[in-house]
Amino acid sequence: MKYVRDRSIARNLTISLVFSVALISVLALGYNHVSALESLRAKLETRSDEFTTLLVDGLGPQIWNFDTEGMESVANSNFQNEFVVSLRIMDSFGNTLFDREKEHDTDILKRKGDIVHQGKELGSVEVSFTPRFYRKDVQIMLIHNTITILVVLTSLFILTGIFLRIFLRRPLADLGEVVKAYGEGDYAYSSETDPAWEFQPLVRVLREMGGRITAQMQELSEAEANYRTIFENTVEGLFQISRRGKVFNVNPAAAKIMGYNSPSDLQEAVANLVEVVIMTPEDKAEIFQTLRGGASVVKREAQLRKKDGKIIWVSFNLRPVFNDNRKFVMAEGSLEDIGIRKKTEQALLEAKEASEEANRLKSEFLSTVSHELRTPMTSVLGFTKLINRDLKKLFDCGVELTEEGTCSLDRVSGNLGIIIAESERLSRLINDVLDLAKMESREIIWNIEVAQPKDIIDRSLSATASLVEGSKVTLVSNCETDLPDVECDIERIIQVLINLISNAVKFTEQGEIISSVEIVPDGLVFSVTDSGAGIPNDQQELIFNKFKQIGDTLENKPVGTGLGLAICKEIIDLHSGRIWVDSTLGEGSRFSFLLPLIQPA
């Protein structure tokens, strides 16, 4: 800030005061001068009137007596008066009796009077008067007044400057001490003397500012202390580096991550933090290019070489810092040791690969065993049916048997029926296991087609109609009209519906089993609703698991393979849909699955 030495409060006040007094004095002097001129002119007019009256009175007898010498004597005597510049006397006939004139200015005062004697008008007189002698008096008075004012102004200027310096110097010096103390940061400074009344508001404002600044500095100091405490004690590594990688600041956590005892040891040993990060030059250049562009680097993972040479995995963040000219000058960052996480991820990856390998081996094993079991099972089932058929033929041929033989034949026939039923159940189990294994290994081939939902429902009901023959259960179709087509593997969706309808028939003694389709915002919902025994709440999520059977918790109910609903869920999941159940124990169940709509091209 540029200071101007010519700026002086005392001088400015003195000049202002003197100028004000001078202006007032000049106005007063002018007013007095005009008043004096008017007063003197009034006196001149009065004296002129008196002079004219005396002159007329003196000339009357002289003209009445035709005393020409006496008239001229009176006229010359009055003409000699210093105020008279011209005198003219005329008789009643207009003849000029006396006419004399002195050299004079244009500014004159004229008077005219009639000469009357003993009631007779004898003539007239014209007299001109000059005000120059009165004007000289006014000029002399003006000069005296002007000199007086100049003397007063000079004295006032000198005395005002002296008194202002005397009375302003100390208060201004005190105020300067306060300002100087505040400028040096001493906001608690207090002058030994109270400030002048005029400066008290300014000093009060300065003290209030000092109090606020002190409070703010205290808050800043506390905030800095808190920040320093957090910076020093946080478990996450924090650092500041230049745009060339030099470490400006680092906390103990970052030093510990990199294997150093203290931040100072790290700053002394590491000239460039970028060099200890194991990355390709292209990756490092890309990171600094990102920072120069104003963007941050978030959760970037890299390997880092510690003090002892050990390589660890770290995750770091970087934020660019720019100066007032928007030039990239430094970066602030955080550092986290993710070695344990990386080991965990590696262990999880290995476990996942092992699990996938085990699952693959399991699928291969199940497929192999299922194939190995299917061949003998087919033979057992076929020969059992032949034996049962031949036995019935023998019994139907009319061969007479003893009572004991008849009982034995009935027992053998019943046992053959059990063998056939269990063989068929075992065949279904083998088929289900093979299907599930193929689905899980993604080896199954899907035949995706466009179909009408009502056709799928009708085919499913036709395939399961034989299940309710001779029972009190009725299969009902309830499909909305004008349903959009669905894109799916038709046979697999029919397989799901057949499975759901079969389960409903198993657990419904009488009533209706309703198969329906409705459109919802997400797609088409297929549902199978029964009025059977229902499913407990704690079983509704578990029934879609492998080998979980509803019959486990219900007495005297048919038992399946425990894979039907698991296969249904697998089929629906592979169609990007979902399957669920809503059920109330003792009232019935509603199994539903959703298939997405065909997306427009």
ABEGO torsion letter per residue (X at the ends): XBBBAABBAAAAAAAAAAAAAAAAAAAAAAAAAAAAAAAAAAAAAAAAAAAAAAAAAAAAAAAAAGBAAAAAAAAAAAAABAABABBBBBBAAGBBABBBBBBBBABBBBBBBBBBBGGBBAEBBBBBBBAAAAAAAAAAAAAAAAAAAAAAAAAAAAAAAAAAAAAAAAAAAAAAAAAAAAAAGBAABBBABBBBAAAAAAAAAAAAAAAAAAAAAAAAAAAAAAAAAAAAABABBBBBBBAAGBBABBBAAAAAAAGBABAAAAAAABABAAAABBBBAAAAAAAAAAAAAGBBBBGBBBBBBBAAGBBBBBBBBBBBBBBAAGBBABBBBBBBBAAAAAAAAAAAAAAAAAAAAAAAAAAAAAAAAAAAAAAAAAAAAAAAAAAAAAAAAAAAAGBBBBAAAAAAAAAAAAAAAAAAAAAAAAAAAAAAAAAAAAAAAGABBBBBBBBBAAAAAAAAAAAAAAAABGBABBBBBBBBBGBBBBBBBAAAAAAAAAAAAAAAAAABABEBBBBBBBBBAAEBBBBBBBABAEBBAAAAAAAABBGBBAAAABBGBBBBAGAAAAAAAAAAAAAGBBBBBBBBBGAEBBBBBBBBBBBBX
